[in-house]
Amino acid sequence: MSYQYVNVATINKVAVIEFNYGRKLNALSKVFGDASN
């Protein structure tokens, strides 16, 4: 396995985690936004 491949795999993993985290934050802020209204 080449170094470049490992790099790409790591970047993809981080991107997926950040994407899922962002969706959770969006969902939470919607819930709290609805509750405060």
PDB file of N, CA, C and O in Angstrom, chain B, residues numbered from 101:
ATOM      1  N   MET B 101       0.859  -1.192   0.000  1.00  0.00           N
ATOM      2  CA  MET B 101       0.000   0.000   0.000  1.00  0.00           C
ATOM      3  C   MET B 101       0.892   1.238   0.000  1.00  0.00           C
ATOM      4  O   MET B 101       1.754   1.391   0.865  1.00  0.00           O
ATOM      5  N   SER B 102       0.683   2.101  -0.957  1.00  0.00           N
ATOM      6  CA  SER B 102       1.546   3.272  -1.069  1.00  0.00           C
ATOM      7  C   SER B 102       1.118   4.356  -0.096  1.00  0.00           C
ATOM      8  O   SER B 102      -0.013   4.380   0.389  1.00  0.00           O
ATOM      9  N   TYR B 103       2.041   5.236   0.167  1.00  0.00           N
ATOM     10  CA  TYR B 103       1.787   6.328   1.110  1.00  0.00           C
ATOM     11  C   TYR B 103       0.635   7.205   0.620  1.00  0.00           C
ATOM     12  O   TYR B 103      -0.207   7.641   1.406  1.00  0.00           O
ATOM     13  N   GLN B 104       0.611   7.452  -0.682  1.00  0.00           N
ATOM     14  CA  GLN B 104      -0.425   8.325  -1.238  1.00  0.00           C
ATOM     15  C   GLN B 104      -1.809   7.718  -1.023  1.00  0.00           C
ATOM     16  O   GLN B 104      -2.764   8.430  -0.713  1.00  0.00           O
ATOM     17  N   TYR B 105      -1.914   6.400  -1.188  1.00  0.00           N
ATOM     18  CA  TYR B 105      -3.209   5.745  -1.007  1.00  0.00           C
ATOM     19  C   TYR B 105      -3.681   5.886   0.433  1.00  0.00           C
ATOM     20  O   TYR B 105      -4.852   6.170   0.686  1.00  0.00           O
ATOM     21  N   VAL B 106      -2.763   5.685   1.374  1.00  0.00           N
ATOM     22  CA  VAL B 106      -3.118   5.811   2.790  1.00  0.00           C
ATOM     23  C   VAL B 106      -3.603   7.232   3.066  1.00  0.00           C
ATOM     24  O   VAL B 106      -4.572   7.435   3.797  1.00  0.00           O
ATOM     25  N   ASN B 107      -2.923   8.209   2.478  1.00  0.00           N
ATOM     26  CA  ASN B 107      -3.297   9.612   2.659  1.00  0.00           C
ATOM     27  C   ASN B 107      -4.722   9.858   2.190  1.00  0.00           C
ATOM     28  O   ASN B 107      -5.512  10.480   2.900  1.00  0.00           O
ATOM     29  N   VAL B 108      -5.055   9.375   1.003  1.00  0.00           N
ATOM     30  CA  VAL B 108      -6.393   9.582   0.449  1.00  0.00           C
ATOM     31  C   VAL B 108      -7.435   8.893   1.319  1.00  0.00           C
ATOM     32  O   VAL B 108      -8.498   9.457   1.580  1.00  0.00           O
ATOM     33  N   ALA B 109      -7.140   7.679   1.768  1.00  0.00           N
ATOM     34  CA  ALA B 109      -8.085   6.946   2.601  1.00  0.00           C
ATOM     35  C   ALA B 109      -8.340   7.695   3.902  1.00  0.00           C
ATOM     36  O   ALA B 109      -9.477   7.762   4.368  1.00  0.00           O
ATOM     37  N   THR B 110      -7.292   8.256   4.487  1.00  0.00           N
ATOM     38  CA  THR B 110      -7.440   9.003   5.736  1.00  0.00           C
ATOM     39  C   THR B 110      -8.282  10.249   5.516  1.00  0.00           C
ATOM     40  O   THR B 110      -9.166  10.556   6.315  1.00  0.00           O
ATOM     41  N   ILE B 111      -8.010  10.961   4.440  1.00  0.00           N
ATOM     42  CA  ILE B 111      -8.773  12.184   4.139  1.00  0.00           C
ATOM     43  C   ILE B 111     -10.249  11.840   3.929  1.00  0.00           C
ATOM     44  O   ILE B 111     -11.126  12.557   4.410  1.00  0.00           O
ATOM     45  N   ASN B 112     -10.523  10.753   3.218  1.00  0.00           N
ATOM     46  CA  ASN B 112     -11.913  10.349   2.985  1.00  0.00           C
ATOM     47  C   ASN B 112     -12.600  10.018   4.301  1.00  0.00           C
ATOM     48  O   ASN B 112     -13.752  10.395   4.513  1.00  0.00           O
ATOM     49  N   LYS B 113     -11.894   9.311   5.192  1.00  0.00           N
ATOM     50  CA  LYS B 113     -12.472   8.931   6.476  1.00  0.00           C
ATOM     51  C   LYS B 113     -12.829  10.174   7.279  1.00  0.00           C
ATOM     52  O   LYS B 113     -13.918  10.269   7.845  1.00  0.00           O
ATOM     53  N   VAL B 114     -11.905  11.118   7.323  1.00  0.00           N
ATOM     54  CA  VAL B 114     -12.140  12.356   8.072  1.00  0.00           C
ATOM     55  C   VAL B 114     -13.307  13.126   7.462  1.00  0.00           C
ATOM     56  O   VAL B 114     -14.134  13.683   8.184  1.00  0.00           O
ATOM     57  N   ALA B 115     -13.371  13.155   6.137  1.00  0.00           N
ATOM     58  CA  ALA B 115     -14.457  13.880   5.470  1.00  0.00           C
ATOM     59  C   ALA B 115     -15.808  13.273   5.819  1.00  0.00           C
ATOM     60  O   ALA B 115     -16.773  13.999   6.062  1.00  0.00           O
ATOM     61  N   VAL B 116     -15.882  11.950   5.844  1.00  0.00           N
ATOM     62  CA  VAL B 116     -17.145  11.279   6.176  1.00  0.00           C
ATOM     63  C   VAL B 116     -17.538  11.588   7.614  1.00  0.00           C
ATOM     64  O   VAL B 116     -18.701  11.878   7.895  1.00  0.00           O
ATOM     65  N   ILE B 117     -16.563  11.524   8.530  1.00  0.00           N
ATOM     66  CA  ILE B 117     -16.857  11.809   9.939  1.00  0.00           C
ATOM     67  C   ILE B 117     -17.343  13.246  10.087  1.00  0.00           C
ATOM     68  O   ILE B 117     -18.323  13.500  10.787  1.00  0.00           O
ATOM     69  N   GLU B 118     -16.667  14.184   9.436  1.00  0.00           N
ATOM     70  CA  GLU B 118     -17.067  15.592   9.537  1.00  0.00           C
ATOM     71  C   GLU B 118     -18.448  15.808   8.938  1.00  0.00           C
ATOM     72  O   GLU B 118     -19.236  16.596   9.460  1.00  0.00           O
ATOM     73  N   PHE B 119     -18.747  15.111   7.840  1.00  0.00           N
ATOM     74  CA  PHE B 119     -20.058  15.240   7.202  1.00  0.00           C
ATOM     75  C   PHE B 119     -21.156  14.747   8.145  1.00  0.00           C
ATOM     76  O   PHE B 119     -22.172  15.418   8.327  1.00  0.00           O
ATOM     77  N   ASN B 120     -20.945  13.563   8.748  1.00  0.00           N
ATOM     78  CA  ASN B 120     -21.944  13.016   9.672  1.00  0.00           C
ATOM     79  C   ASN B 120     -22.102  13.909  10.887  1.00  0.00           C
ATOM     80  O   ASN B 120     -23.218  14.126  11.361  1.00  0.00           O
ATOM     81  N   TYR B 121     -20.984  14.434  11.400  1.00  0.00           N
ATOM     82  CA  TYR B 121     -21.017  15.318  12.557  1.00  0.00           C
ATOM     83  C   TYR B 121     -21.804  16.584  12.228  1.00  0.00           C
ATOM     84  O   TYR B 121     -22.607  17.051  13.036  1.00  0.00           O
ATOM     85  N   GLY B 122     -21.569  17.135  11.036  1.00  0.00           N
ATOM     86  CA  GLY B 122     -22.284  18.337  10.619  1.00  0.00           C
ATOM     87  C   GLY B 122     -23.782  18.087  10.516  1.00  0.00           C
ATOM     88  O   GLY B 122     -24.583  18.942  10.894  1.00  0.00           O
ATOM     89  N   ARG B 123     -24.160  16.924  10.008  1.00  0.00           N
ATOM     90  CA  ARG B 123     -25.591  16.610   9.900  1.00  0.00           C
ATOM     91  C   ARG B 123     -26.213  16.498  11.276  1.00  0.00           C
ATOM     92  O   ARG B 123     -27.342  16.943  11.483  1.00  0.00           O
ATOM     93  N   LYS B 124     -25.485  15.902  12.233  1.00  0.00           N
ATOM     94  CA  LYS B 124     -26.018  15.792  13.593  1.00  0.00           C
ATOM     95  C   LYS B 124     -26.188  17.169  14.207  1.00  0.00           C
ATOM     96  O   LYS B 124     -27.196  17.443  14.859  1.00  0.00           O
ATOM     97  N   LEU B 125     -25.202  18.040  14.000  1.00  0.00           N
ATOM     98  CA  LEU B 125     -25.296  19.401  14.543  1.00  0.00           C
ATOM     99  C   LEU B 125     -26.484  20.125  13.930  1.00  0.00           C
ATOM    100  O   LEU B 125     -27.211  20.824  14.636  1.00  0.00           O
ATOM    101  N   ASN B 126     -26.694  19.969  12.629  1.00  0.00           N
ATOM    102  CA  ASN B 126     -27.835  20.606  11.965  1.00  0.00           C
ATOM    103  C   ASN B 126     -29.143  20.103  12.560  1.00  0.00           C
ATOM    104  O   ASN B 126     -30.046  20.891  12.840  1.00  0.00           O
ATOM    105  N   ALA B 127     -29.244  18.801  12.750  1.00  0.00           N
ATOM    106  CA  ALA B 127     -30.467  18.221  13.305  1.00  0.00           C
ATOM    107  C   ALA B 127     -30.698  18.742  14.721  1.00  0.00           C
ATOM    108  O   ALA B 127     -31.824  19.082  15.086  1.00  0.00           O
ATOM    109  N   LEU B 128     -29.634  18.802  15.514  1.00  0.00           N
ATOM    110  CA  LEU B 128     -29.763  19.293  16.887  1.00  0.00           C
ATOM    111  C   LEU B 128     -30.201  20.743  16.900  1.00  0.00           C
ATOM    112  O   LEU B 128     -31.096  21.114  17.659  1.00  0.00           O
ATOM    113  N   SER B 129     -29.581  21.566  16.069  1.00  0.00           N
ATOM    114  CA  SER B 129     -29.920  22.991  16.073  1.00  0.00           C
ATOM    115  C   SER B 129     -31.358  23.192  15.604  1.00  0.00           C
ATOM    116  O   SER B 129     -32.026  24.128  16.044  1.00  0.00           O
ATOM    117  N   LYS B 130     -31.842  22.322  14.714  1.00  0.00           N
ATOM    118  CA  LYS B 130     -33.244  22.418  14.296  1.00  0.00           C
ATOM    119  C   LYS B 130     -34.156  22.083  15.467  1.00  0.00           C
ATOM    120  O   LYS B 130     -35.151  22.769  15.703  1.00  0.00           O
ATOM    121  N   VAL B 131     -33.815  21.027  16.199  1.00  0.00           N
ATOM    122  CA  VAL B 131     -34.638  20.617  17.343  1.00  0.00           C
ATOM    123  C   VAL B 131     -34.674  21.736  18.375  1.00  0.00           C
ATOM    124  O   VAL B 131     -35.744  22.105  18.860  1.00  0.00           O
ATOM    125  N   PHE B 132     -33.502  22.278  18.712  1.00  0.00           N
ATOM    126  CA  PHE B 132     -33.450  23.339  19.718  1.00  0.00           C
ATOM    127  C   PHE B 132     -34.097  24.615  19.188  1.00  0.00           C
ATOM    128  O   PHE B 132     -34.717  25.359  19.948  1.00  0.00           O
ATOM    129  N   GLY B 133     -33.956  24.868  17.901  1.00  0.00           N
ATOM    130  CA  GLY B 133     -34.583  26.044  17.307  1.00  0.00           C
ATOM    131  C   GLY B 133     -36.098  25.945  17.392  1.00  0.00           C
ATOM    132  O   GLY B 133     -36.769  26.923  17.720  1.00  0.00           O
ATOM    133  N   ASP B 134     -36.641  24.759  17.097  1.00  0.00           N
ATOM    134  CA  ASP B 134     -38.091  24.568  17.185  1.00  0.00           C
ATOM    135  C   ASP B 134     -38.551  24.689  18.632  1.00  0.00           C
ATOM    136  O   ASP B 134     -39.614  25.249  18.898  1.00  0.00           O
ATOM    137  N   ALA B 135     -37.768  24.173  19.561  1.00  0.00           N
ATOM    138  CA  ALA B 135     -38.145  24.201  20.970  1.00  0.00           C
ATOM    139  C   ALA B 135     -38.175  25.634  21.493  1.00  0.00           C
ATOM    140  O   ALA B 135     -39.042  25.985  22.294  1.00  0.00           O
ATOM    141  N   SER B 136     -37.225  26.467  21.042  1.00  0.00           N
ATOM    142  CA  SER B 136     -37.160  27.838  21.547  1.00  0.00           C
ATOM    143  C   SER B 136     -38.232  28.709  20.900  1.00  0.00           C
ATOM    144  O   SER B 136     -38.565  29.770  21.427  1.00  0.00           O
ATOM    145  N   ASN B 137     -38.770  28.276  19.774  1.00  0.00           N
ATOM    146  CA  ASN B 137     -39.885  29.014  19.169  1.00  0.00           C
ATOM    147  C   ASN B 137     -41.149  28.479  19.779  1.00  0.00           C
ATOM    148  O   ASN B 137     -42.241  28.935  19.438  1.00  0.00           O
TER     149      ASN B 137
END
